[in-house]
Amino acid sequence: MFKWPGTPSPRASEHELADYAELVCWKENLMSVTALSKQLGRLDDNDYSDGVPEEEETDKVVEAAYVEIERRGGACRNGYPFDITRQGHTLRANHDAENHRHTIYKYLLLATRLNMKDNRVHADIDGTLLFEELAAEAAREYLGARAESLVFGTAAGTADFPGKVNALCEKIREGNGFVNRDEAPPNENDDKLDIVVWKHFTDGLAGKLIAFGQCKTGTNYKDTLPQLQPDSFCRKWLHSSPVLIPVRMFFVAEAMSRLHWHKTSSDAGLLFDRCRIIDFCDDISTDMVQKLEAWTKAAADATDLP
């Protein structure tokens, strides 16, 4: 998996190439099938004419990358920050400063393709922790009217695991607080739980929709997909489990490949990739948008992007 400003290998998958095309388009305002093929060293300079290449000459993987780009454009509704022209399979940057979802998409693109271990802090903001906050807001919007959410993971700003569990139980009005059934004190910080979202009924009774979510930036998360187990979490740390076991959610900054979507979703639970997050970012708070803008601008400046 390539990391920006590096270049994908000639054997890169179509969704890697789609990310690369988006990053180059962001930098240069334009990207085409021909240009992408040349940049990857797949074609000599004279392999294509200036016109639209014939179908049999078009590299199949690069062609698939533009099919993936078209899919993203549709999945993101009006949140995709690039315009696609079918003639010549050209990608153009869309500089709509009023569309905050464009900024969020670019943030997620960088949070996928930068090295988020060594290059995650920009504008004094930790981009990995910011992703937990964004996921909490997108999950709340997905559940709809009157839904609530909180950040439970590292972005919550405290290592007091029992205190966080107690606060969670108070918020969801179920669980009856923290319990440790072992003799050894707990050494967890979040036990893989990053965000929680729920939706109360006016009657205040137990038995409601609750979801537990895990969040991952970058591309190295495949082995972590099944780690968060809401049933196990509740049995370990709550005096009593909620009436309904929380739904499992998984949030990634990457635009997931559709080739393995069903398998990945089966391992992860309710899966939110980049496009699904963008799909539910209409009502993101002003404070969140400002932090995303600040991080994205600083990260772009530091990595040779406009």
C-alpha positions as CSV (number, residue, x, y, z in Angstrom):
1,M,0.0,0.0,0.0
2,F,1.6,3.2,-1.1
3,K,2.0,6.3,1.1
4,W,1.9,9.8,-0.3
5,P,4.0,11.4,-1.8
6,G,5.2,8.0,-3.0
7,T,3.9,6.2,-6.1
8,P,1.9,3.0,-6.3
9,S,3.6,-0.1,-7.6
10,P,2.7,-1.3,-11.1
11,R,0.7,-4.1,-9.4
12,A,-1.3,-1.7,-7.3
13,S,-5.1,-2.3,-7.0
14,E,-7.7,-0.1,-8.6
15,H,-8.7,1.6,-5.3
16,E,-5.0,2.5,-4.6
17,L,-4.7,3.9,-8.1
18,A,-7.9,5.9,-7.6
19,D,-6.5,7.4,-4.4
20,Y,-3.3,8.3,-6.3
21,A,-5.2,9.8,-9.2
22,E,-7.2,12.0,-6.7
23,L,-4.0,13.1,-4.9
24,V,-2.3,14.1,-8.2
25,C,-5.5,15.8,-9.4
26,W,-5.7,17.7,-6.1
27,K,-2.1,18.9,-6.7
28,E,-2.3,19.6,-10.4
29,N,-6.0,20.2,-10.9
30,L,-6.2,17.5,-13.7
31,M,-5.6,13.8,-14.1
32,S,-6.4,11.5,-17.0
33,V,-6.1,7.8,-17.8
34,T,-3.2,8.6,-20.1
35,A,-1.4,10.7,-17.5
36,L,-1.9,8.1,-14.8
37,S,-0.5,5.3,-16.9
38,K,2.5,7.3,-17.9
39,Q,3.2,8.4,-14.3
40,L,3.2,4.7,-13.2
41,G,5.6,3.8,-15.9
42,R,3.0,1.5,-17.6
43,L,3.3,3.2,-21.0
44,D,5.9,4.9,-23.1
45,D,5.3,8.6,-23.9
46,N,4.3,7.7,-27.5
47,D,1.9,4.9,-26.6
48,Y,-1.2,7.1,-26.8
49,S,-2.2,9.8,-29.2
50,D,-3.4,13.1,-27.9
51,G,-6.9,11.9,-28.4
52,V,-9.0,9.4,-26.5
53,P,-7.1,6.1,-26.4
54,E,-8.7,3.1,-28.1
55,E,-10.3,0.7,-25.7
56,E,-7.9,-2.2,-26.4
57,E,-4.9,0.0,-25.7
58,T,-6.1,1.1,-22.3
59,D,-4.5,-0.5,-19.3
60,K,-7.2,-2.6,-17.6
61,V,-6.2,-1.7,-14.1
62,V,-6.0,2.0,-14.8
63,E,-9.3,1.8,-16.5
64,A,-10.7,0.0,-13.4
65,A,-9.4,2.9,-11.3
66,Y,-11.6,5.3,-13.2
67,V,-14.6,3.0,-12.8
68,E,-13.8,3.1,-9.1
69,I,-13.6,6.9,-9.2
70,E,-17.0,7.1,-10.9
71,R,-18.4,4.8,-8.2
72,R,-17.1,7.1,-5.5
73,G,-18.6,10.2,-7.2
74,G,-22.0,8.6,-7.0
75,A,-21.6,7.2,-3.5
76,C,-20.6,10.5,-2.0
77,R,-23.5,12.4,-3.6
78,N,-22.4,16.0,-3.8
79,G,-19.4,15.4,-1.4
80,Y,-16.9,14.3,-4.0
81,P,-14.3,17.0,-4.6
82,F,-13.5,16.1,-8.2
83,D,-15.5,16.3,-11.4
84,I,-15.3,13.3,-13.8
85,T,-15.5,13.8,-17.6
86,R,-16.3,10.6,-19.5
87,Q,-14.4,11.8,-22.6
88,G,-10.8,10.7,-22.1
89,H,-11.6,9.6,-18.5
90,T,-10.4,12.8,-17.0
91,L,-10.6,13.9,-13.4
92,R,-10.7,17.6,-12.5
93,A,-10.4,19.3,-9.1
94,N,-13.6,21.0,-7.9
95,H,-12.7,23.9,-5.8
96,D,-16.0,24.6,-4.0
97,A,-14.9,26.3,-0.8
98,E,-18.5,26.3,0.4
99,N,-18.8,22.5,0.4
100,H,-17.5,21.3,3.7
101,R,-17.9,17.7,2.6
102,H,-15.1,18.3,0.0
103,T,-12.8,19.2,2.9
104,I,-13.8,16.1,4.8
105,Y,-13.2,13.9,1.8
106,K,-9.7,15.3,1.4
107,Y,-9.0,14.8,5.1
108,L,-10.0,11.2,4.8
109,L,-7.9,10.8,1.7
110,L,-4.8,12.1,3.5
111,A,-5.7,10.1,6.6
112,T,-5.5,7.0,4.4
113,R,-2.4,7.7,2.4
114,L,-0.2,9.6,4.8
115,N,1.9,7.6,7.4
116,M,-0.5,8.1,10.3
117,K,2.0,6.8,12.8
118,D,4.7,9.4,12.1
119,N,2.8,12.1,10.2
120,R,-0.5,12.4,12.0
121,V,-0.1,15.7,13.9
122,H,-0.7,18.9,11.9
123,A,-1.8,22.3,13.1
124,D,-1.3,20.8,16.6
125,I,-4.2,18.4,15.9
126,D,-3.8,14.6,16.0
127,G,-5.4,13.4,12.8
128,T,-6.1,9.9,14.2
129,L,-7.9,11.2,17.2
130,L,-9.8,13.7,15.0
131,F,-11.1,10.6,13.0
132,E,-12.8,9.3,16.2
133,E,-14.6,12.6,16.6
134,L,-15.7,12.7,13.0
135,A,-16.9,9.1,13.2
136,A,-19.0,9.9,16.3
137,E,-20.7,12.7,14.5
138,A,-21.3,10.7,11.3
139,A,-22.7,7.8,13.3
140,R,-25.1,10.1,15.1
141,E,-26.3,11.6,11.8
142,Y,-26.8,8.1,10.4
143,L,-29.1,7.1,13.3
144,G,-31.1,10.3,12.6
145,A,-33.2,12.6,14.7
146,R,-32.5,12.6,18.4
147,A,-29.6,10.3,18.2
148,E,-26.6,11.0,20.5
149,S,-23.0,10.0,20.4
150,L,-19.8,10.2,22.4
151,V,-16.1,9.5,21.9
152,F,-14.9,6.7,24.2
153,G,-11.4,6.1,22.8
154,T,-8.2,8.0,23.1
155,A,-9.7,11.2,21.7
156,A,-11.9,11.3,24.9
157,G,-8.9,12.8,26.6
158,T,-8.7,10.6,29.7
159,A,-7.1,7.3,30.6
160,D,-9.6,6.7,33.4
161,F,-11.2,3.5,32.0
162,P,-13.6,2.9,34.9
163,G,-14.6,6.5,34.9
164,K,-15.3,6.4,31.1
165,V,-17.4,3.3,31.6
166,N,-19.4,4.9,34.4
167,A,-20.0,8.0,32.2
168,L,-21.0,5.8,29.3
169,C,-23.6,4.0,31.5
170,E,-25.0,7.3,32.7
171,K,-25.4,8.5,29.1
172,I,-27.1,5.4,27.7
173,R,-29.0,4.8,30.9
174,E,-28.2,1.1,31.0
175,G,-25.4,-1.1,32.3
176,N,-25.4,0.2,35.9
177,G,-21.8,1.3,35.9
178,F,-18.4,-0.2,35.8
179,V,-17.5,-3.5,37.3
180,N,-14.2,-5.5,37.4
181,R,-14.8,-9.2,38.1
182,D,-11.1,-10.1,38.2
183,E,-8.7,-9.6,41.1
184,A,-6.2,-7.7,38.9
185,P,-7.0,-4.0,38.2
186,P,-7.9,-3.3,34.5
187,N,-5.2,-2.0,32.3
188,E,-7.4,-1.1,29.4
189,N,-7.6,2.4,28.0
190,D,-10.6,1.7,25.7
191,D,-10.7,-2.1,25.1
192,K,-11.0,-1.4,21.3
193,L,-14.1,0.8,21.9
194,D,-13.7,4.2,20.2
195,I,-17.2,5.7,19.8
196,V,-20.7,5.0,21.1
197,V,-24.0,6.1,19.5
198,W,-27.5,5.5,20.8
199,K,-31.1,6.7,20.5
200,H,-33.3,7.1,23.6
201,F,-37.1,6.7,23.8
202,T,-39.0,9.4,25.6
203,D,-40.2,6.9,28.1
204,G,-36.7,6.5,29.4
205,L,-36.9,2.7,29.6
206,A,-34.1,0.3,28.9
207,G,-34.1,-1.4,25.5
208,K,-32.9,0.9,22.8
209,L,-30.6,0.9,19.7
210,I,-27.0,1.3,20.9
211,A,-23.9,0.9,18.6
212,F,-20.2,0.5,19.6
213,G,-17.7,1.6,17.0
214,Q,-14.0,1.1,16.3
215,C,-12.0,3.6,14.1
216,K,-8.9,3.1,12.0
217,T,-7.0,5.5,9.7
218,G,-4.4,4.3,7.3
219,T,-4.6,1.0,5.4
220,N,-3.2,-1.5,7.9
221,Y,-6.4,-2.5,9.8
222,K,-7.5,-5.8,8.3
223,D,-6.4,-7.9,11.3
224,T,-8.3,-5.6,13.7
225,L,-11.7,-6.0,12.0
226,P,-13.2,-8.5,14.5
227,Q,-11.5,-7.1,17.6
228,L,-14.3,-5.1,19.0
229,Q,-17.0,-7.4,20.5
230,P,-19.8,-5.5,22.1
231,D,-21.2,-8.5,23.9
232,S,-17.8,-9.3,25.4
233,F,-17.2,-5.7,26.4
234,C,-20.5,-5.5,28.2
235,R,-20.0,-8.8,30.1
236,K,-16.5,-7.8,31.2
237,W,-17.0,-4.2,32.3
238,L,-20.7,-3.5,33.0
239,H,-22.7,-4.5,36.1
240,S,-25.4,-5.6,33.7
241,S,-25.6,-5.8,29.9
242,P,-28.0,-3.6,28.0
243,V,-31.3,-5.2,27.2
244,L,-30.2,-5.2,23.5
245,I,-26.6,-6.0,22.8
246,P,-25.0,-3.0,21.0
247,V,-24.5,-3.2,17.2
248,R,-20.9,-3.4,16.1
249,M,-19.6,-0.6,13.8
250,F,-16.2,-0.1,12.1
251,F,-15.0,3.2,10.6
252,V,-12.1,3.5,8.1
253,A,-10.7,6.5,6.3
254,E,-10.0,4.4,3.2
255,A,-12.4,4.0,0.3
256,M,-12.8,0.3,0.6
257,S,-12.4,-2.1,-2.3
258,R,-15.8,-3.5,-3.4
259,L,-14.0,-6.8,-4.4
260,H,-14.1,-8.0,-0.7
261,W,-16.9,-5.8,0.7
262,H,-19.1,-8.6,1.9
263,K,-16.3,-10.5,3.6
264,T,-15.0,-7.3,5.2
265,S,-18.4,-6.3,6.4
266,S,-19.0,-9.7,7.8
267,D,-15.8,-9.4,9.9
268,A,-16.3,-5.7,10.8
269,G,-20.0,-5.3,11.5
270,L,-21.7,-2.2,10.1
271,L,-18.9,-0.8,8.0
272,F,-18.4,2.9,7.3
273,D,-15.7,3.6,4.7
274,R,-14.7,7.0,3.3
275,C,-17.7,7.3,1.0
276,R,-20.2,6.2,3.6
277,I,-18.8,8.7,6.1
278,I,-19.2,11.4,3.5
279,D,-22.7,10.3,2.8
280,F,-23.6,11.2,6.4
281,C,-21.7,14.4,6.9
282,D,-24.4,17.0,6.1
283,D,-24.8,18.2,9.7
284,I,-21.3,18.0,11.0
285,S,-20.7,20.6,13.7
286,T,-19.0,23.9,12.8
287,D,-16.2,23.2,15.4
288,M,-15.5,19.8,13.8
289,V,-15.4,21.3,10.3
290,Q,-12.9,24.0,11.5
291,K,-10.6,21.3,13.0
292,L,-10.8,19.2,9.8
293,E,-10.0,22.3,7.7
294,A,-7.1,23.2,9.9
295,W,-5.6,19.7,9.9
296,T,-6.1,19.1,6.2
297,K,-4.6,22.5,5.1
298,A,-1.5,22.0,7.3
299,A,-1.1,18.4,6.2
300,A,-1.5,19.4,2.5
301,D,1.1,22.2,2.9
302,A,3.5,19.8,4.5
303,T,3.1,17.2,1.7
304,D,3.4,19.4,-1.4
305,L,-0.4,19.7,-2.0
306,P,-2.2,23.0,-2.6
